[in-house]
């Protein structure tokens, strides 16, 4: 009898992506699955001259490799994935979510409120820029791209007084000690699915789906399903100024809150909506309303409060490319 071929897992070539995929591979190997990691360069990795233009630029090449059979699974940062599923592919598992919030890495002050007027903060995310302007209109926000190490080097070189980065990425790289403040709702909203990974396989590949099923964390998977359903119903991709977070409350209910922002030029508007899914069994058996229905309900409330018009105006006035949220 021939030994079964290793599961080929594709990943982006950035240090963070390789680290995240390495954690996934370690867990699979601990469960008895032989794994090989293959790096694939995406357009979002190679085009670093300006803001990222387009939804899914960090995902499409990995998906193409999956569909062509060059790899058996792909590991993505879930917030980079378009909400529309690619035919023939499925998110087969979502490991337990890491820190979902943004984090301030301060050089001249440890907290956003403590930064002096005119301090330079680096980020290229529309969602982060709009929230920074709302909280501290006296700061100078400058665009910043590149991997985490590159951004931190520029901070340490004195190009910026502070950066806003995803807390999960810093922690996964062993750089959690660089975080000087965790930015939380309602003051600062994270991107939908931030801190979560997705392990994607072909829909018809039962071997790969079964292999990665051991990684799935039911509550994390349900939370991101609700968040992404809300984002999809708002017709907002990962480039839109939308924040959201689902969590289990003390009573075991899945609670989703979401926020839509609009930069009017003179002020920042925002609308918030929240809902809960009470009837669910977090041992893996769904009852009654599904997480996607919760996301749709919260999105409908946001639209009733004017979120659709806000997003339309933001799209109409946007010029050039946009960076991911």
C-alpha positions in Angstrom: 0.0 0.0 0.0 1.4 3.4 -1.0 1.5 6.2 1.6 -1.0 8.9 1.0 0.4 12.0 -0.6 1.0 15.0 1.7 -1.7 17.7 1.8 -0.3 20.6 -0.2 -1.2 23.9 1.5 -0.8 27.2 -0.4 0.0 30.5 1.2 1.2 34.0 0.3 4.9 34.6 0.7 4.8 37.3 3.3 6.3 36.6 6.7 2.9 36.9 8.4 1.2 34.6 5.9 3.9 32.0 6.2 3.7 32.2 10.0 -0.1 31.8 10.0 0.2 28.9 7.6 2.9 27.3 9.7 0.6 27.3 12.7 -2.1 25.6 10.6 0.4 23.0 9.3 1.6 22.3 12.8 -1.9 21.5 14.0 -2.5 19.3 11.0 0.7 17.4 11.5 -0.1 16.9 15.2 -3.4 15.3 14.0 -1.5 12.9 11.8 -1.8 14.7 8.5 1.3 15.0 6.3 1.6 18.5 5.0 3.7 20.4 2.4 3.6 24.2 2.2 3.8 26.0 -1.2 4.2 29.7 -1.5 2.4 31.6 -4.2 2.9 35.3 -4.9 -0.2 37.4 -5.3 -0.8 40.7 -7.1 -1.3 42.4 -3.7 2.2 41.3 -2.7 4.0 42.4 -5.9 2.3 45.8 -6.5 3.5 47.9 -3.5 3.9 51.2 -5.3 0.5 52.5 -4.3 -2.8 51.7 -2.6 -4.3 48.3 -3.2 -6.9 48.6 -5.9 -9.5 45.9 -5.9 -11.2 43.3 -3.7 -9.5 39.9 -3.4 -6.0 40.9 -4.7 -4.4 38.8 -2.0 -6.7 35.8 -2.7 -7.2 35.2 -6.4 -3.9 33.5 -7.3 -4.3 31.1 -4.4 -7.8 30.3 -5.5 -6.6 29.7 -9.1 -3.9 27.3 -7.8 -6.6 25.4 -5.9 -9.0 25.2 -8.8 -6.1 24.0 -11.1 -5.1 21.3 -8.6 -1.7 22.7 -7.9 -2.5 22.8 -4.2 -5.1 21.0 -2.0 -5.9 23.8 0.5 -5.1 27.5 0.9 -4.8 29.6 4.1 -6.1 33.1 3.9 -6.6 36.0 6.3 -10.4 35.9 6.2 -10.8 39.7 6.1 -9.0 39.7 2.7 -11.5 37.4 1.1 -14.4 38.7 -1.0 -17.8 37.8 0.5 -18.9 36.1 -2.7 -17.9 32.5 -2.7 -15.8 31.3 -5.7 -17.7 28.5 -7.5 -16.0 25.1 -6.8 -14.3 26.3 -3.6 -15.4 26.4 0.1 -14.1 27.7 3.4 -13.8 24.3 5.0 -12.6 25.5 8.4 -12.1 28.6 10.5 -9.6 28.0 13.3 -10.1 29.7 16.6 -10.0 33.5 16.1 -7.1 35.6 17.5 -7.4 39.2 18.7 -10.0 40.8 16.5 -9.1 44.4 17.2 -6.8 47.0 15.7 -3.8 48.1 17.8 -1.9 51.3 18.2 1.9 50.9 18.1 3.0 54.2 19.5 6.6 55.7 19.3 6.1 59.1 20.8 3.0 58.3 23.0 1.4 55.0 24.1 -2.2 55.9 23.4 -4.2 57.5 20.6 -5.5 60.2 23.0 -2.0 61.0 24.2 -0.5 61.7 20.7 0.3 65.4 20.4 -1.5 67.5 17.8 0.0 67.1 14.4 1.5 63.6 15.2 1.9 61.5 12.1 0.0 58.2 12.1 0.6 55.5 9.4 -2.2 53.5 7.8 -3.7 53.0 4.4 -7.0 51.5 5.4 -10.0 53.7 4.6 -11.8 52.3 7.6 -8.9 53.2 9.9 -8.3 56.6 8.3 -12.0 57.6 8.7 -12.1 56.5 12.4 -8.8 58.2 13.2 -10.1 61.5 11.6 -13.3 61.2 13.7 -11.4 60.7 17.0 -8.4 62.9 16.3 -8.9 65.4 13.4 -5.7 67.1 14.5 -3.5 64.2 13.5 -1.7 63.8 10.2 -2.6 60.5 8.6 -0.1 59.2 6.0 -0.5 56.2 3.8 1.7 53.2 4.6 1.9 49.8 2.9 4.3 46.9 3.1 4.6 43.9 5.5 4.6 44.3 9.2 8.4 44.4 9.6 8.7 47.1 7.0 6.1 49.2 8.7 7.7 48.8 12.1 11.1 49.7 10.7 9.7 53.0 9.3 8.1 53.7 12.6 11.4 53.1 14.5 13.3 55.2 11.9 11.1 58.2 12.9 8.9 58.4 9.8 5.8 58.1 12.0 4.8 58.8 15.5 2.4 55.8 15.6 1.0 53.0 13.4 -2.4 51.3 13.5 -2.1 47.6 12.7 -4.1 44.5 13.2 -3.4 43.2 16.7 -3.7 39.5 15.6 -0.9 39.9 13.0 1.4 41.4 15.6 0.7 38.7 18.1 1.1 35.9 15.6 4.5 37.2 14.7 5.6 37.3 18.3 5.4 41.1 18.3 2.5 41.6 20.7 4.9 43.5 23.0 4.9 46.3 20.4 1.2 47.0 21.0 0.8 50.1 23.2 -3.0 50.3 23.0 -5.8 48.0 21.8 -8.5 49.9 20.0 -11.9 48.5 20.7 -15.6 49.4 19.8 -17.5 51.6 20.2 -14.5 53.9 19.9 -12.7 52.0 17.1 -14.3 49.2 15.0 -12.3 46.4 13.5 -12.7 45.0 10.0 -15.2 42.2 9.4 -13.5 38.9 10.1 -10.3 40.5 11.4 -8.2 38.1 13.4 -9.7 35.0 11.7 -8.1 32.6 9.3 -9.9 30.6 6.6 -8.7 27.3 5.3 -10.2 26.9 1.8 -10.4 23.7 -0.3 -12.1 22.5 -3.4 -15.8 21.7 -2.8 -15.4 18.2 -4.3 -12.2 17.3 -2.5 -13.4 15.2 0.4 -10.0 14.2 1.5 -8.8 17.8 2.0 -12.1 18.9 3.6 -12.0 16.0 6.0 -8.3 16.7 6.9 -8.8 20.4 7.7 -12.1 19.8 9.6 -10.2 19.2 12.8 -9.1 22.8 12.8 -12.6 24.3 12.8 -13.7 26.4 15.8 -17.5 26.4 15.7 -18.1 29.7 17.5 -15.4 31.6 15.5 -16.8 30.2 12.3 -20.4 31.2 13.2 -19.2 34.7 14.2 -17.4 35.4 10.9 -20.4 33.9 8.9 -22.6 36.5 10.6 -20.2 39.3 10.0 -19.5 38.5 6.3 -23.3 38.1 5.7 -23.8 41.6 7.0 -21.0 42.9 4.8 -22.4 41.2 1.7 -25.9 42.5 2.3 -24.4 46.0 2.5 -22.7 45.4 -0.9 -19.5 46.3 0.8 -16.3 44.4 0.0 -13.2 44.4 2.1 -12.4 47.9 0.8 -15.5 49.6 2.3 -15.5 51.7 5.5 -17.4 49.2 7.4 -16.6 47.6 10.8 -18.2 44.7 12.5 -17.8 42.2 15.3 -19.7 39.1 16.4 -19.1 37.4 19.7 -20.7 35.0 22.2 -22.2 36.9 25.2 -22.4 35.6 28.7 -25.6 33.8 28.0 -24.2 32.0 25.0 -26.0 34.1 22.4 -24.2 35.2 19.2 -24.3 39.0 19.2 -23.4 41.0 16.1 -22.7 44.7 16.0 -21.7 46.6 12.9 -20.9 50.2 12.0 -20.8 52.1 8.7 -18.8 55.3 8.3 -19.0 58.3 6.0 -16.3 61.0 5.8 -18.2 64.1 4.7 -15.1 66.2 4.4 -16.0 68.3 7.5 -17.1 65.5 9.8 -17.5 61.8 10.1 -20.9 60.2 10.2 -21.5 56.7 11.5 -24.5 54.4 12.1 -24.4 51.4 14.3 -26.8 48.4 14.6 -26.8 45.3 16.7 -28.7 42.0 16.8 -28.5 38.6 18.5 -29.0 35.0 17.6 -30.4 33.3 20.7 -31.2 29.8 19.4 -28.0 27.9 18.7 -26.0 25.0 20.0 -22.3 25.8 20.0 -21.4 22.1 20.1 -21.9 22.3 16.4 -25.6 21.8 15.9 -27.5 24.8 14.6 -31.1 25.4 15.6 -33.5 28.0 14.3 -31.9 31.1 12.9 -28.6 30.8 11.2 -25.6 33.2 11.5 -26.2 34.5 8.0 -29.7 35.5 8.9 -28.4 37.5 11.8 -26.0 39.3 9.5 -28.8 40.1 7.1 -31.0 41.5 9.9 -28.2 43.8 11.2 -27.5 44.9 7.6 -31.2 45.7 7.0 -31.2 47.9 10.2 -28.1 49.7 9.0 -29.7 50.3 5.6 -32.9 51.6 7.3 -30.7 54.1 9.2 -29.1 55.5 5.9 -26.0 53.3 5.5 -26.8 52.6 1.9 -26.8 56.3 0.9 -23.6 56.8 3.0 -21.8 54.0 1.2 -23.0 55.2 -2.2 -21.7 58.7 -1.6 -18.3 57.3 -0.4 -18.1 55.2 -3.6 -19.0 58.2 -5.8 -16.5 60.5 -4.2 -13.6 58.0 -4.0 -10.8 58.6 -6.4 -7.9 56.3 -7.3 -7.3 53.0 -5.5 -8.3 52.0 -2.0 -6.5 50.0 0.6 -7.9 47.0 2.4 -9.8 47.6 5.6 
